[in-house]
Each structure stands twice: as structure tokens, then as C-alpha cells.
Amino acid sequence: MRRQKLDPLSVLRAMRMQMPVVTRAQPLAAIPVHEISAFDAVHAHLQQSKLLPLLSTTHTIVCITDELIRQHYPGIDPLAGGMAPIDAFIYVYEGMTEHERRRAWAKGDVSQFLGETGFRELLVELTRACRIHHFCSLNLRGDTVVTEPITKKPTIEARKEAFAVTARARVAFQQMAGKIEKEIAATGDDTPPVYRDAHQFARAMQNDLAPLASIGKQLRAS
């Protein structure tokens, strides 16, 4: 009995049919709506501030004093409330950390003002991240490369950079909210209303940063 001659082309086709189909990830053509909404929620807190632009300067260090508050909020007693929640937070946390910062400044350590862990720098970084992500959400394309102007990177890479601060910021606001809570507990009924506004802002930021920290973790793992 003669052996049937095998057709090499037929054998190759049969092998290909048995191989598992590998689906390659397609380039992201648009940022998911829930991701945009999460950044918008954080930006909504930040954009209310009249004081945050003062923290963004790299040339001088602006101290948040009662006189400065009155310039931006005429007729308002800072302790009585009435400021935007973010500005209440800046005012309160500036006062809470003033002695620590003065000691650090005397030693030549400016990290409390400009360091990565400082609350001032954190707010500035978050503002930057929101601007980067907003541009990416409007200009991300699957068929062409668009450069994001702040990072000078393609939008697909700039989008990832926008998440760099979110996890650290969530933890920082959790810690700062806890520190303000202790101050409120210590003063009880005598707590100035501005402290409660500041605490409300810190907790809101902690909660709104949580989904962004989760998305950022997924991006880093992908």
C-alpha cells in the first residue's frame, strides 16, 4: 500500500487553523468617559480657588496671611468661613504647618514650600495633571500623533503622566484630612467654621482621587 504524499501547503494551512488566535490590543482612539468624569471632578474643586494661582509661581514664595485673604475675599472674616473650600483648606493648612515650615526655613530646608510632599506643590501638580488630561481628552487620536503642549509628549504618553500624582495625592489628602479632624476634635464647639470647610475639601479630594488612583494603577500594569 502506497503512502499518500502530503502537500506541504495543506499541512501549513491545517497547522494555522489549529493555532490559537491572538488579538492584539488596538490603539486607544478615545479616553473613556468615566476617566474624563473623574478628572473633571477633581478639577471642579481646584478651579474655585482664588489663592491657588499664587502658589504656582516659581519666583517667589507667597505666605497666605489674613491681609492676603481680605484682598481676595473683601469683607470676609477668614475664620468665619465663606471662602471657596479649597481656599479654606489652603488657609487652614498653611496655619497648621506654619511653625514646622519656619523651623525648616531657618535650617535652609525649603521642602515645606516647594518639596514634592508639600501641600502647596501637591495642589500645583494636580492642577497641571488636570490640564494635561483635558488636552488629551480632546486631542487623543488613534490614527495620528498629537503632541501635548505641557509635557511635549504624544497624547497617549501624556495621558499616563497625568496619572503620576493621583495615587500619592489621594494618600496625602487622607492624611491631611485626619490631621484637620484632630484639630477640630481638640477645639470642639469652638472650632472656627473655616476648619470644617477645609476638612470637607480634603475629604472630597480624597474620595474623588480614589478612582483616578485605581485607573492609574491599571495603566502602569498594562
N, C-alpha and C positions, 0 to 999 in steps of 0.2 A: 504494500500500500504506500503510495507516494505521499510525502508530507506536503501540505498546502503552503505555497510560497506566500510569505507575509509582505504586504505592501507597507513600506516604511511610513508613508504619508498617512495611511489609515491608522497605523499604530499611534502616531503622534497625535492625531485628532482624538483618538479614544482616550489617551492619557490626559489631554487637556480637558476633556469633558468630565473626567473624574477628579480633577484638581479643584479645591475649594475656591470660590470666587472671593477675591479680595477687593473690598470697596475702599477707595482712597477718600480721605476727608476732603471735601470741597472747600475752596477758599470762602471765608465769611464775606457775604455780599452786603449784609446789613447787621447792625448791632441789635440784639434782642430788646424788645420793648421793656421788659421788666428791669433790664440793666440800665436803660436810659432813665426810667422812672426812679430807680434807686439813687442815681447821681443827682437827678433833679430835686429829690427830697433833701439831700444834703445841701445843695446849692441854695435852696429856698431859705434855709436857716442863715447861711453866710451872707447872702445878698442884702439882708436887712440892716447890716452894720454900717454905722457912720464912723466907727473907730478903726475898723479893720484896714482901710487904706493907709492909715498912719503907721501900721505895723509892717507894711510891705516895703517901706523904704530901706535901702541898703546903706544909706549915707549917714543917717542919724538914728539915735535911739530915743523914741518919744515915750516919756513917762505919762501914764494915764492918771491925771490929777483931777480934783473936783473942778478946778478952773477950766480944764480942757473939756470936761463933761458939760459944763454950763455953756461953753461956746457952741457945742453941737446940739445940746438939748436946753435951749433957753427956758428959764422959768421952772425947771425940774430939779427937785432935790434928789441927788443920786441915790441916797439911801432909801428913799420912799418909793422907788420903782418908777415905772413909766418909760424906761428905755427899751429898745429892742432887746429881746432875750440874749442875743449874742453879745451886745454891748454891756448888759448887766453882768454876764459871765466874765468878760474882759476886765471890767471894773473890779469885781469881787476877787477874782483870782490874782489880779495884779496886787491887790492889797494883802491877800493871804500869803503871797510869796515874796513880799517886798523886803522883809528882813533877811531872808535867805539870799536874795539877789544882791542886796547891799554888801553882805559879807563876801559873797563871791566876787563882786566887782572890786572890792578893796584888795582882794588877792590877785586881781588881774584875770579872773576867770569870767569870760563873757557868755558862757554857755547858757546861763539862765535867760539871756536876752536873745541870743542867736543860735543856740545849740539845737541839735536835732530833736532832743527830748523836751525843749521848751514849748509851753503852750502857745506862745506867740508864733513861733516858727511852724508849729503844727497847723494853726489856722491858715497861715500863708500857703503852706504846702497843699492843704485841702482845696483852697481857692484855685490854685494852679491846676490841680488834678481835675477839678470840675470844668475848667476852661478847656483843657486838653480833650477831655472826653466829649464835651459838647461839640467841638470841632469834628472829632472823629465820627460822632453820631450823624453829622450832616454830610460828611465827605467820604466815608468808607465806601470803597468800590471793589467789586470782585473782578472787574475787567481792566482796571487801570490803577496806577500807583499815585496817590496824592500825599504830599508832604505836609505834616502838621507843623505850624509855624513856631510853636514854643519849643518843642523838642527837636525840631529839624529832622524828624524821623517819618517814615511812611506811616500812614494812619493805623495799619494793622499792628505795628510795633508801638506806636504812641499810645494806643488804647491800653496795652499792657502796662505801660509806665504809669498811666493814670491810676492804676490799682496799687501802686507800690506803697502808698502811705496808708491805705484804708485799714488794714489789719492792726497796725501799730496805733492808729488814731482811735480805733474802737476801744482798745485796751486802755489807752491814755484817758479817754473821756470817762470810762468806767471808774478809773482810779480817782480822777478829779471830782466826779460826782460824789464819790464816797467821802472825799476829804471835805467837800462843802456840807454834806449831810452831818458830819461830826461837828462842824461849826454851828449848824442850826440846832442840833441836839443840845449843845453846850449852852446856848443862849435862850433856848425855849421860846416863850411868848415874846421875848424882847428882840427876837431876830428881825432885822430890817427886811422889808419886803424884797429888796434887791437881791438878797441871798436866795430867796425862793425862786425868783426869776432865773438866777444863774444856775441853780440846781436843775430846774426844768429844762434849760437849754442843754446842759451836759448830758442828762439822761436821754433827751430826744436825739442828740448826736450819737450817743452810744447805740441806741436802737436802730437808727437809720443807717449807720455804718455797718451793722451786722450782715445784711445781705451782700453788701459790696465786699466785705472781707471774705465771705464764702465764695463769691464768684471769682475773686482774685486768686483764691487758693486753687480753684478748679483750673484757671488759666495757667498757673505756674506748673500744674501737674500735667497739662496737655502737651 
